[in-house]
Amino acid sequence: MVPTGAGGVSICDLRTALHFAPIVADRVWRAWWQDEGVPLDALRARLEESLGTEPVPTTLVAHRDAHFLGTVSLIASDVEQRPALSPWVAALWVEPAHRRAGIGAALVEAASHLALRLGHRRVHLAALPENAGYYRRRDWTTLEADVGGLEILSRASLPD
């Protein structure tokens, strides 16, 4: 577990906290997949991929003791129009009662730093235009606008 600071919030790999898997699947499914008609079991199967031995995909969980606060994933591809870009920070979710407390920013930082530590020169994410400013304020750069209605942002490797 990696402590993220005040309040006893920790971020861990889902592989080490499997008891959070059902709530992660539920939140990600409800946020992005339910309205698309994708069954919850299909999302669970995708989440299972992040429990394997490969570092990508990986799902991270923010929690305070046994209390789930949020999640984010590092995945190989998130925008089918840009298959050459990899890896991606995706599926950021913070429980509504815990938003605006820095948990989302900490999760994005943890996932992007993981990608960079794995040797990737860049990490990417897709955001709705109205949310892109949030990431730009956190050192992400817009690569492209309006790719299927999304902005594609990236972050380069950290300075030596």
C-alpha positions as CSV (number, residue, x, y, z in Angstrom):
1,M,0.0,0.0,0.0
2,V,1.1,3.5,-0.8
3,P,-0.1,6.2,1.7
4,T,-1.3,9.3,-0.1
5,G,-1.2,11.6,2.9
6,A,-3.6,13.0,5.5
7,G,-6.7,11.2,6.5
8,G,-5.2,7.7,6.4
9,V,-6.0,7.3,2.7
10,S,-4.0,4.5,0.9
11,I,-3.8,3.4,-2.7
12,C,-3.1,-0.2,-3.4
13,D,-3.2,-2.6,-6.3
14,L,-6.5,-4.5,-6.5
15,R,-4.4,-7.7,-6.6
16,T,-3.6,-7.2,-3.0
17,A,-7.1,-6.2,-1.9
18,L,-9.4,-8.5,-3.8
19,H,-12.3,-7.8,-1.4
20,F,-12.7,-4.5,-3.2
21,A,-13.2,-6.2,-6.6
22,P,-17.1,-6.3,-6.5
23,I,-17.4,-2.6,-5.6
24,V,-14.9,-1.6,-8.3
25,A,-16.8,-3.6,-10.9
26,D,-20.1,-2.1,-9.8
27,R,-18.9,1.5,-9.9
28,V,-17.1,1.2,-13.2
29,W,-20.0,-0.6,-14.8
30,R,-22.6,1.9,-13.6
31,A,-20.5,4.9,-14.6
32,W,-19.6,3.8,-18.2
33,W,-21.0,0.4,-19.3
34,Q,-24.6,0.0,-17.9
35,D,-26.2,2.6,-20.2
36,E,-24.4,1.0,-23.1
37,G,-26.2,-2.3,-22.5
38,V,-23.0,-4.1,-21.5
39,P,-23.7,-6.8,-18.8
40,L,-22.0,-6.5,-15.4
41,D,-20.5,-9.9,-16.0
42,A,-18.6,-8.6,-19.1
43,L,-17.2,-5.8,-16.9
44,R,-16.2,-8.3,-14.2
45,A,-14.3,-10.3,-16.9
46,R,-12.4,-7.2,-18.0
47,L,-11.6,-6.4,-14.4
48,E,-10.2,-10.0,-14.0
49,E,-7.6,-9.1,-16.6
50,S,-6.1,-6.7,-14.2
51,L,-5.6,-9.5,-11.6
52,G,-3.1,-11.3,-13.8
53,T,0.7,-11.2,-13.7
54,E,1.2,-8.6,-16.4
55,P,1.6,-5.0,-15.1
56,V,-0.8,-3.7,-17.7
57,P,-3.7,-3.8,-17.0
58,T,-3.6,-2.9,-13.4
59,T,-6.4,-1.5,-11.2
60,L,-5.7,0.7,-8.2
61,V,-8.0,1.3,-5.3
62,A,-8.1,4.2,-2.9
63,H,-9.3,3.3,0.6
64,R,-9.3,4.3,4.2
65,D,-8.9,1.0,6.1
66,A,-11.8,-1.2,4.7
67,H,-13.7,1.8,3.3
68,F,-13.6,2.1,-0.5
69,L,-13.0,5.6,-1.8
70,G,-12.2,5.3,-5.5
71,T,-10.5,3.5,-8.3
72,V,-8.5,4.0,-11.5
73,S,-7.0,1.6,-14.0
74,L,-3.9,1.5,-16.2
75,I,-4.8,-0.2,-19.5
76,A,-3.2,-0.9,-22.8
77,S,-5.8,1.0,-25.0
78,D,-8.8,3.2,-24.2
79,V,-9.7,4.8,-27.5
80,E,-10.1,2.5,-30.4
81,Q,-9.4,5.2,-32.9
82,R,-5.8,5.5,-31.5
83,P,-4.6,1.9,-31.1
84,A,-0.9,2.8,-31.3
85,L,-1.1,4.9,-28.1
86,S,-0.4,3.0,-24.9
87,P,-0.8,2.8,-22.0
88,W,-3.8,4.7,-20.8
89,V,-5.1,5.9,-17.4
90,A,-8.8,5.0,-17.5
91,A,-12.0,4.5,-15.5
92,L,-11.3,7.0,-12.7
93,W,-14.0,6.9,-10.1
94,V,-14.3,8.5,-6.7
95,E,-17.2,8.0,-4.4
96,P,-19.4,11.1,-4.5
97,A,-19.0,11.8,-0.8
98,H,-15.2,11.8,-1.2
99,R,-14.9,14.0,-4.3
100,R,-12.9,17.2,-4.2
101,A,-10.6,15.8,-1.5
102,G,-7.6,15.1,-3.8
103,I,-8.4,11.3,-4.1
104,G,-9.0,11.4,-7.8
105,A,-5.7,13.4,-8.4
106,A,-3.8,10.9,-6.2
107,L,-5.2,8.0,-8.1
108,V,-4.3,9.5,-11.5
109,E,-0.8,10.3,-10.2
110,A,-0.4,6.7,-9.0
111,A,-1.5,5.2,-12.3
112,S,0.6,7.5,-14.4
113,H,3.7,7.1,-12.3
114,L,3.2,3.3,-12.5
115,A,3.2,3.5,-16.3
116,L,6.4,5.7,-16.3
117,R,8.1,3.4,-13.8
118,L,7.4,0.5,-16.1
119,G,9.4,2.3,-18.8
120,H,6.7,3.8,-20.9
121,R,7.8,7.2,-22.2
122,R,4.3,8.6,-22.3
123,V,1.0,7.7,-20.6
124,H,-2.4,8.8,-22.1
125,L,-5.9,9.5,-21.0
126,A,-9.2,10.5,-22.7
127,A,-11.4,13.1,-21.2
128,L,-14.6,14.9,-22.1
129,P,-13.8,18.4,-23.2
130,E,-15.4,19.8,-20.1
131,N,-13.1,17.7,-17.9
132,A,-9.9,18.2,-19.8
133,G,-8.9,21.3,-17.9
134,Y,-8.8,19.3,-14.7
135,Y,-6.0,17.2,-16.2
136,R,-4.2,20.1,-17.9
137,R,-3.9,21.8,-14.5
138,R,-2.1,18.6,-13.4
139,D,0.6,18.6,-16.1
140,W,-1.2,16.7,-18.8
141,T,-0.9,18.0,-22.3
142,T,-3.6,17.8,-25.0
143,L,-2.5,15.8,-27.9
144,E,-5.7,15.9,-29.9
145,A,-9.2,17.4,-29.5
146,D,-12.4,15.9,-30.7
147,V,-11.5,12.3,-31.2
148,G,-14.9,10.8,-31.0
149,G,-16.0,13.7,-28.8
150,L,-13.0,13.2,-26.4
151,E,-9.8,15.0,-25.8
152,I,-6.7,12.9,-25.8
153,L,-4.1,14.0,-23.3
154,S,-0.7,12.7,-22.4
155,R,2.1,13.1,-19.9
156,A,5.7,12.5,-20.8
157,S,8.3,10.8,-18.6
158,L,9.2,12.5,-15.4
159,P,12.4,14.6,-15.4
160,D,15.6,12.8,-14.2
